[in-house]
Amino acid sequence: MNSDIMTERKRLNITNIGIDPVNEEEAAQRIAALVKAYKGGALKDGEERAAYVCTPNAEIMMDAQKDAQLMEILNGADLVVPDGAGVVLAARLLGFGKILRTPGFDLTVKFLSEPDKYPFSFYLLGGKPGVAEKAAENIRNANPNTRIAGCRNGYFGEEDEAAIINDINGSGADVLYVALGAPKAEKWIYKNRGKLKTAVCMGIGGTIDTLAGLTKRAPPFFRNHGLEWFYRLMREPWRAKRMLKLPQYILFTIWWRIAGRPERPR
């Protein structure tokens, strides 16, 4: 973690995962600081690797309780923002008070839609063939000054990774957005962060599909009331099994507090 270039902060221990209690603007400022530090050569020897940002929801938080590598990845990230309503509720249940939800989608769009404030270049990795290109086209149409350095679909095998990494590095992108699904995206970034020459990498779930116009976000009412998960469930009932991890995680959080906040067995 490139903590030496980050604003002093204290992470919240939420079920053994450190969460940065930041709002969208604060998160954007920290990511921008990471980009500028990387480009300015401010990193220490041995830390010339891509920084990475994680945006866990309740599903990812729950999965991490059974996946030691995923928990290590989350806790090693340069920034971990509370994406889901379940993480925000868990913070309250643990006595941390109200923290704001910082959706990964909103954070991504903030950078892509404010090129004057964030004059960085971006690479989109993920989605079905042609989807990242369509997302890039829509981004450029909405914000002509936004620089999309490159695109690549998410259908590839391990034998393709070297060529993909070369393409990303050759593009000169400052920020790499990876939409391979969670936790696949986070694990791919973590495995390859030493080879990537981008300043920051971030897993962005299904954001590329939404930017390409293939999927729609929940209406503001659902987003503002922490019910985006319910909207998705209504539109995609086959997600019900995955959605069960939200109440499971809340129950786990309650147990974890009652049990005295035990550390995860190593």
VEXKOLMAR-871171 format. One record per residue (C-alpha): chain; x, y, z; residue in one letter. Coordinates in nm, 2 decimals. Layout:
// residues N
R  c      px      py      pz  r
R  A       X       Y       Z  A
...
This chain:
// residues 266
R  c      px      py      pz  r
R  A    0.00    0.00    0.00  M
R  A    0.13    0.34   -0.09  N
R  A    0.02    0.49    0.24  S
R  A    0.30    0.74    0.25  D
R  A    0.14    0.95   -0.02  I
R  A   -0.21    0.93    0.11  M
R  A   -0.39    1.17    0.34  T
R  A   -0.36    1.06    0.70  E
R  A   -0.67    0.85    0.78  R
R  A   -0.80    0.58    1.01  K
R  A   -0.97    0.28    0.86  R
R  A   -1.27    0.13    1.02  L
R  A   -1.24   -0.24    1.12  N
R  A   -1.56   -0.39    0.98  I
R  A   -1.55   -0.77    1.02  T
R  A   -1.17   -0.77    0.99  N
R  A   -1.17   -0.56    0.67  I
R  A   -1.04   -0.20    0.68  G
R  A   -1.29    0.04    0.52  I
R  A   -1.20    0.40    0.45  D
R  A   -1.50    0.61    0.56  P
R  A   -1.48    0.86    0.28  V
R  A   -1.74    1.03    0.06  N
R  A   -1.72    1.04   -0.32  E
R  A   -1.53    1.36   -0.33  E
R  A   -1.27    1.25   -0.07  E
R  A   -1.23    0.92   -0.25  A
R  A   -1.17    1.10   -0.58  A
R  A   -0.91    1.32   -0.43  Q
R  A   -0.72    1.03   -0.29  R
R  A   -0.72    0.85   -0.62  I
R  A   -0.61    1.16   -0.80  A
R  A   -0.33    1.19   -0.54  A
R  A   -0.22    0.84   -0.62  L
R  A   -0.21    0.91   -1.00  V
R  A   -0.01    1.23   -0.95  K
R  A    0.23    1.06   -0.72  A
R  A    0.29    0.78   -0.96  Y
R  A    0.34    1.01   -1.26  K
R  A    0.56    1.24   -1.05  G
R  A    0.79    0.97   -0.94  G
R  A    0.70    1.02   -0.57  A
R  A    0.69    0.65   -0.49  L
R  A    0.96    0.48   -0.29  K
R  A    1.20    0.23   -0.43  D
R  A    1.03   -0.11   -0.46  G
R  A    0.68    0.04   -0.47  E
R  A    0.67    0.12   -0.85  E
R  A    0.36   -0.08   -0.89  R
R  A    0.00    0.00   -0.98  A
R  A   -0.20    0.12   -0.68  A
R  A   -0.55   -0.04   -0.66  Y
R  A   -0.89    0.06   -0.52  V
R  A   -1.15   -0.18   -0.39  C
R  A   -1.53   -0.10   -0.37  T
R  A   -1.67   -0.39   -0.16  P
R  A   -2.04   -0.45   -0.11  N
R  A   -2.20   -0.69    0.14  A
R  A   -2.15   -0.98   -0.10  E
R  A   -1.78   -0.92   -0.13  I
R  A   -1.74   -0.86    0.24  M
R  A   -1.92   -1.19    0.31  M
R  A   -1.71   -1.38    0.05  D
R  A   -1.39   -1.25    0.21  A
R  A   -1.48   -1.42    0.54  Q
R  A   -1.42   -1.75    0.37  K
R  A   -1.16   -1.65    0.12  D
R  A   -0.83   -1.56    0.29  A
R  A   -0.68   -1.43   -0.04  Q
R  A   -0.97   -1.19   -0.10  L
R  A   -0.94   -1.06    0.25  M
R  A   -0.57   -1.00    0.20  E
R  A   -0.65   -0.82   -0.12  I
R  A   -0.90   -0.59    0.04  L
R  A   -0.68   -0.51    0.33  N
R  A   -0.38   -0.44    0.10  G
R  A   -0.57   -0.20   -0.12  A
R  A   -0.46    0.17   -0.13  D
R  A   -0.83    0.27   -0.09  L
R  A   -1.13    0.07    0.02  V
R  A   -1.46    0.25   -0.01  V
R  A   -1.80    0.13    0.11  P
R  A   -1.99    0.06   -0.21  D
R  A   -2.30   -0.13   -0.08  G
R  A   -2.57   -0.04    0.16  A
R  A   -2.49   -0.35    0.36  G
R  A   -2.14   -0.22    0.44  V
R  A   -2.29    0.11    0.56  V
R  A   -2.54   -0.07    0.78  L
R  A   -2.26   -0.29    0.92  A
R  A   -2.07    0.02    1.02  A
R  A   -2.37    0.14    1.22  R
R  A   -2.42   -0.19    1.38  L
R  A   -2.06   -0.19    1.50  L
R  A   -2.10    0.16    1.65  G
R  A   -1.91    0.36    1.39  F
R  A   -2.21    0.58    1.33  G
R  A   -2.32    0.70    0.99  K
R  A   -2.08    0.66    0.70  I
R  A   -2.17    0.75    0.34  L
R  A   -2.20    0.49    0.07  R
R  A   -1.96    0.56   -0.22  T
R  A   -2.07    0.35   -0.52  P
R  A   -1.80    0.24   -0.75  G
R  A   -2.01    0.34   -1.05  F
R  A   -2.04    0.70   -0.93  D
R  A   -1.67    0.72   -0.85  L
R  A   -1.59    0.59   -1.20  T
R  A   -1.83    0.83   -1.38  V
R  A   -1.69    1.12   -1.17  K
R  A   -1.35    1.07   -1.33  F
R  A   -1.48    1.01   -1.68  L
R  A   -1.71    1.31   -1.68  S
R  A   -1.48    1.57   -1.53  E
R  A   -1.17    1.57   -1.76  P
R  A   -1.07    1.93   -1.67  D
R  A   -1.05    1.84   -1.31  K
R  A   -0.91    1.49   -1.36  Y
R  A   -0.70    1.51   -1.68  P
R  A   -0.61    1.15   -1.68  F
R  A   -0.63    0.87   -1.95  S
R  A   -0.83    0.55   -1.90  F
R  A   -0.83    0.19   -2.02  Y
R  A   -1.14   -0.01   -2.01  L
R  A   -1.10   -0.39   -1.96  L
R  A   -1.41   -0.61   -1.95  G
R  A   -1.75   -0.69   -2.09  G
R  A   -1.84   -0.90   -2.40  K
R  A   -1.67   -0.83   -2.73  P
R  A   -1.75   -0.48   -2.85  G
R  A   -1.90   -0.36   -2.52  V
R  A   -1.60   -0.17   -2.39  A
R  A   -1.56    0.00   -2.73  E
R  A   -1.93    0.11   -2.72  K
R  A   -1.88    0.24   -2.36  A
R  A   -1.58    0.43   -2.48  A
R  A   -1.78    0.58   -2.77  E
R  A   -2.05    0.69   -2.53  N
R  A   -1.80    0.84   -2.29  I
R  A   -1.64    1.04   -2.57  R
R  A   -1.97    1.16   -2.70  N
R  A   -2.07    1.29   -2.36  A
R  A   -1.73    1.43   -2.27  N
R  A   -1.51    1.49   -2.58  P
R  A   -1.21    1.58   -2.37  N
R  A   -1.21    1.25   -2.18  T
R  A   -0.91    1.04   -2.29  R
R  A   -0.98    0.67   -2.34  I
R  A   -0.64    0.52   -2.41  A
R  A   -0.76    0.17   -2.49  G
R  A   -1.03   -0.10   -2.46  C
R  A   -1.03   -0.48   -2.44  R
R  A   -1.31   -0.73   -2.37  N
R  A   -1.31   -0.95   -2.07  G
R  A   -1.31   -1.28   -2.26  Y
R  A   -0.95   -1.41   -2.23  F
R  A   -0.75   -1.69   -2.09  G
R  A   -0.43   -1.69   -1.89  E
R  A   -0.23   -1.74   -2.21  E
R  A   -0.36   -1.40   -2.33  D
R  A   -0.26   -1.20   -2.02  E
R  A    0.09   -1.10   -2.13  A
R  A   -0.04   -0.95   -2.45  A
R  A   -0.32   -0.77   -2.27  I
R  A   -0.08   -0.62   -2.01  I
R  A    0.15   -0.51   -2.29  N
R  A   -0.15   -0.34   -2.46  D
R  A   -0.25   -0.16   -2.14  I
R  A    0.11   -0.05   -2.07  N
R  A    0.16    0.06   -2.42  G
R  A   -0.16    0.27   -2.42  S
R  A    0.00    0.50   -2.15  G
R  A   -0.33    0.49   -1.95  A
R  A   -0.32    0.64   -1.60  D
R  A   -0.62    0.45   -1.47  V
R  A   -0.72    0.09   -1.55  L
R  A   -1.09    0.00   -1.50  Y
R  A   -1.14   -0.37   -1.48  V
R  A   -1.49   -0.51   -1.52  A
R  A   -1.45   -0.89   -1.49  L
R  A   -1.69   -0.93   -1.20  G
R  A   -1.61   -0.96   -0.83  A
R  A   -1.38   -1.10   -0.70  P
R  A   -1.23   -1.20   -1.03  K
R  A   -1.14   -0.84   -1.11  A
R  A   -0.98   -0.78   -0.78  E
R  A   -0.78   -1.10   -0.80  K
R  A   -0.66   -1.02   -1.15  W
R  A   -0.55   -0.68   -1.05  I
R  A   -0.37   -0.81   -0.74  Y
R  A   -0.19   -1.08   -0.94  K
R  A   -0.07   -0.84   -1.21  N
R  A   -0.02   -0.51   -1.02  R
R  A    0.36   -0.55   -1.04  G
R  A    0.35   -0.58   -1.42  K
R  A    0.10   -0.30   -1.49  L
R  A    0.23    0.05   -1.56  K
R  A   -0.10    0.23   -1.49  T
R  A   -0.10    0.45   -1.18  A
R  A   -0.43    0.31   -1.04  V
R  A   -0.64    0.00   -1.10  C
R  A   -1.00   -0.04   -0.99  M
R  A   -1.25   -0.32   -1.03  G
R  A   -1.58   -0.17   -1.14  I
R  A   -1.83   -0.46   -1.16  G
R  A   -2.08   -0.42   -1.43  G
R  A   -2.01   -0.05   -1.49  T
R  A   -1.89   -0.10   -1.85  I
R  A   -2.22   -0.26   -1.94  D
R  A   -2.41    0.04   -1.80  T
R  A   -2.18    0.29   -1.97  L
R  A   -2.24    0.10   -2.30  A
R  A   -2.61    0.13   -2.25  G
R  A   -2.68   -0.24   -2.21  L
R  A   -2.80   -0.21   -1.85  T
R  A   -2.97    0.06   -1.65  K
R  A   -2.90    0.19   -1.30  R
R  A   -3.17    0.19   -1.04  A
R  A   -3.38    0.50   -1.03  P
R  A   -3.26    0.77   -0.78  P
R  A   -3.53    0.67   -0.52  F
R  A   -3.38    0.32   -0.49  F
R  A   -3.02    0.44   -0.49  R
R  A   -3.09    0.72   -0.23  N
R  A   -3.26    0.48    0.01  H
R  A   -3.01    0.19   -0.01  G
R  A   -3.24   -0.02   -0.21  L
R  A   -3.04   -0.06   -0.53  E
R  A   -3.01   -0.43   -0.45  W
R  A   -3.39   -0.46   -0.44  F
R  A   -3.43   -0.30   -0.78  Y
R  A   -3.18   -0.54   -0.93  R
R  A   -3.36   -0.83   -0.77  L
R  A   -3.69   -0.72   -0.92  M
R  A   -3.53   -0.69   -1.27  R
R  A   -3.31   -0.99   -1.24  E
R  A   -3.48   -1.25   -1.01  P
R  A   -3.21   -1.50   -1.09  W
R  A   -2.98   -1.30   -0.87  R
R  A   -3.18   -1.41   -0.56  A
R  A   -2.92   -1.66   -0.44  K
R  A   -2.64   -1.39   -0.45  R
R  A   -2.87   -1.14   -0.29  M
R  A   -2.91   -1.37    0.01  L
R  A   -2.55   -1.27    0.11  K
R  A   -2.68   -0.93    0.22  L
R  A   -2.89   -1.06    0.51  P
R  A   -2.62   -1.32    0.58  Q
R  A   -2.36   -1.05    0.61  Y
R  A   -2.57   -0.84    0.84  I
R  A   -2.63   -1.14    1.07  L
R  A   -2.26   -1.23    1.05  F
R  A   -2.18   -0.87    1.15  T
R  A   -2.41   -0.89    1.46  I
R  A   -2.25   -1.22    1.56  W
R  A   -1.90   -1.08    1.50  W
R  A   -1.97   -0.79    1.74  R
R  A   -2.13   -1.01    2.01  I
R  A   -1.83   -1.25    1.98  A
R  A   -1.59   -0.97    2.06  G
R  A   -1.47   -0.89    1.71  R
R  A   -1.25   -1.20    1.67  P
R  A   -0.96   -1.18    1.43  E
R  A   -0.98   -1.41    1.13  R
R  A   -0.78   -1.73    1.19  P
R  A   -0.45   -1.72    1.00  R
